[in-house]
């Protein structure tokens, strides 16, 4: 059988989770003996759809045996998906709902499936982390992903299901990057209401945005800096060299480990192409609190946390 060739399309290269997605894909390719090409959409859905169509339709580009992609916008590109499978290219959707998968699986013989983190469960864990870190209640400055992101919506929904009633949330938007959260917090700090706000915790829907918020707060005038920097900051994704390391050194109070899934997708594709196995239509990976929720509760009790800015 010829050497397999897979295209991996990721949302950006400025986010530690996306960087680990790329690294995991490359490691899996080497381990399984398949060629892996990685492209980045730079958070631009139109650019991403054009990139994918080029690999599907342009005869001058080596056509992949399968495409796996994490949508940069709110759509999983149903028309692009149909063009791909009609051309005999497998199709894998990462970290996003795609209601057309069942239809494509019935109609075409190439592998078609989705793999996602359980984003609502991620949100539920984050709500429980807020409860553990604010045992007496308080207010969270919450940095969400972009409004068209299904992952962001599901994480918010999950968080609201588990946060206690005495924990209030003030929300702002980022774009899954440190720079976007830095700009959002800086803009908020220029508002008079920010000086009047009593914030007890800063929570972000990914670690890079949590660090962007820390950077913004670290640059306020010295008279205000201490009250902001003593707050607990939490994030999500929990990559070993970033989020988990930031928890160990105290820059983050907590994160949530979200398993990268490009390597799992490649394993499933290789099994489908070489072994004839039919992958499940959708597979979910389970997130984990870092540190564990039990450890967070013990730490909060020991330090008497709950007072904020």
N, C-alpha and C positions, 0 to 999 in steps of 0.2 A: 504494500500500500504506500502511496506517495506520502511525503512528509506534510503533515497538516499545517495550516497557516490560519491564525486567528487575529482578528482586529479587536482591540480594546479601546473604546472611546470613553474618556472620563471627563468630568465637568470642569476641572481646573488642575493646575499643578502648584497651587498656593496653599493647599490645605493638607495637613498632616495625614488625614485619613485617605485622601485621594492619592497622595504620594505613596502610602503603604499599599493601596490598591494596585498601583503600577508595579511596585517592587514585588508584590506577591504574584502578580501575573508573570513577571519575568522569571521568577524563581520556579514557578510551576512549568513554564515553557521549557526551561533547561532540564528540569527533572524528568519531564515526560517526552522530551524530544520533539517538541512542536515549535514552530516559528510564531512569535508574538510581536505584533506591531501596536504601539500605543500612540494615540492621538489625544489632544486636549481641546476642549471646546471653549475654554476661557469664559465660562458662565454665560455663553451665548447660544441659545437654542437654535437660532437660524444658522449660525456657523456650524453647529454640530450636525444638523440635518444635511447641510451641503457637503460636509466632510464624508458622512456616511454614504450619500448618493454617489459621490465621486468613486468610492471603492466598489460600489455596486455596478455603476454604469460606464465608467471610464475604462476603455479597453487598454489604455496605456498604463494603468495601475494594476498590479497583481491582485487578482480577485481573491478575497479570503474564503476559507471554507466555512467560517462562522464569524458573526459579529456579536460582541457583547458590549453593552453600553449602559452608562448611568445617565439618565436624562438631565440636561442642564436647565430645563424649564418644566412646565407643568404638563407636558404631553410626552407620551412614549412613542410618538411618530408612527401611527398605524399605517399610513401610506408608504412610508419608507420600509417598514417591516414587511409589507406585502410585496414590495419590489424586491427585497432581499430574498425572501423565501421562494418567490417565483423564479429567481435566478439560480436557485439551488444553494443558497447560502443559509446556514443555520443562524438562529436569532435568539439572543439571550438578553433579557431586561434585568438590570441590577437596581435594587433599592427603589422600586417604583411599581405601582399597580399598572397592569396592562390588560384590559378586559377583552382584548382581541386574541389572546394567546390560544384559547380553546378552539376558536374557529380555524386559526392557522394550523394547529396540530391535527385537526380533522382533515384538512384539505391538502397539506403538503407532507412529504416524507422526511424532510430535513429536521434536525433537532430544534425544537422551539420550547423555551421555558423561561421562568423567572426565578431569581434568587434575591432575597431581601433580608435585611435586618428587620426585626419586629419593632418598628418605630413606635407604635403605641406602647409597647412594653418598655422601651427606652424611656418614654415620657413618664410612665408609671414609676419607674425606678427613680427618676429625677424628682418627682413629687415626694417620694418617700425620703429621699436624701434631704430635701428642704425641711421635711418634718423632723428628721433626726438632728439637723444642724440648728433648727429654730424651735426648740422644745416648748418655748413660751409664745410661739407665734412671731409674726413680724411681716416685713415687706421685702419682696424679692424684686430686684431689677432684672428682668428676664429678656435675654437677647435671642430672638427667634431667627430662623432662617428666612429666606425670601418668601413672600406671600403666595407665589405660584408653586411652591415646593410641597409635594404630598408628604414627604418625610417630615418637614417642619410642622405641617398641620397635624399629623398623627402624633408627633412628639408633644405638641401643645395639648392635644386632646387627652393623651395619657397622663400628662402632668396634672391637669385639672381634675382628673378622676381620683388622684391619690393625695394631693396636697391637702393639709388640714384646712378647715374653714377659717382658722385664725391666721393663716398665711395669705397675705394679699400679693398680687402680682402687678407690676408696672412693666409693660412690654415695649420693646423697640425692635427694629429689624436690622439684620446683617445679611451677608451674602456668602456665608460659610468660609470667610477668610478673616485673618487677623486685622487687615487693613480696613475692611468694611465695618467691623465692630468698633475699631478705634475711631473712625469717622463718626459713627452713630453716637457713641458716648460723648465724644467731643462736642457734637452739636447739642446734645441734651444738656451738657454742663454749662453751655452758654445761656440756657433758659433760666429765668428767675426761679421757676418751679423746682429746678434741681437743687437749689440751695435751701429750699424749704422742705424738701423731701427727707423723710426718715427711712433710710434704706438699711436693711439688716443683712442682706446677702445679695451677691451678684451671680446669677445663673445663666449659662449660655447653652445653646443647643449643640455646640461643638467646642472642642478645646481651643482651637485657634481663635474663635471669637471671644472666649473667656480671656485669653491672653491679650487680645486687642483691647478689651475693656480695662485690664490691669495697666496696660501701657498708657491709656488715656488718663486714668486716675493718678498714675505716678507722675504726671506732668502738670498737675494743678498746683497752685501756689502752696508753699510750705505750710502756711497756716491752716490749709484745708486738707493737705495730703494725708496726714496721719489717720484722720477719721475714715477716709475711703480705703486706704491700703490695709487697715486692720480687719476689714470685712472678709468673710469667707467667700471664695470664688469657686464655682463649680462648672464643669463642662461635660462633654460627651465625646466618645470615640475611643479614648483610652489606649492609644497606641503605646507600645512599650517604651519607645525612646522619647516620646513627647508627653502625652497626657499622664501616663503612669509615673514617669520620671518627675513631672511637675507636682504630682500628689506627694511623692516621696520627699521632695525638697521643700514642700510647704507652699508653693506658689498656687496650687489648687487644693481646696479642701476635699474635693471628691471629683471623680469622673465616672464614666460608664464605658466599659470595654465593649466595643462593637466589632465583631470579627470581620476582617476583610473577606470578601467573597469572590474576587476574581480567580483565585487559585482553585476554589471549589467549582466554579463554573467551567474552568478549563479541564479539570478532572472529569466532570460529568460529560463534557463534549467529547473528550478522547474516548471515554467508555462507550458513548453513543456511536461514534464514527467507526471505532475499531472493533467493538464487541457487539454492536447491534442493540445495546440496551436502550430502552425508552425512558428518558428522564422524567421525573414527576413534573407536572405543569408548574408548580410553585413550591419553593423550599424556603423556609424561614430559619435564620440563625438566631440564637438566644443571647441577649446582652447580659452583662454582669456588673454589679456595682463595685467600684474600686475607691476606697476600701469597702468591705462588706457593710451592709446596713447595720448589722450587729455591732461592728467595730465603730461605726459612725456614732451610734447612740451612746456607746460607752465613752467615747471621746468627748462628746458634747456634755455628758453628765459630769465627767471628770473636770473639764475646764470651765463649766458653768456658762457656756456660750448662750447667746440670745440677745445681747445688746448690740446695737448697730449705730450707723451714722445718722 
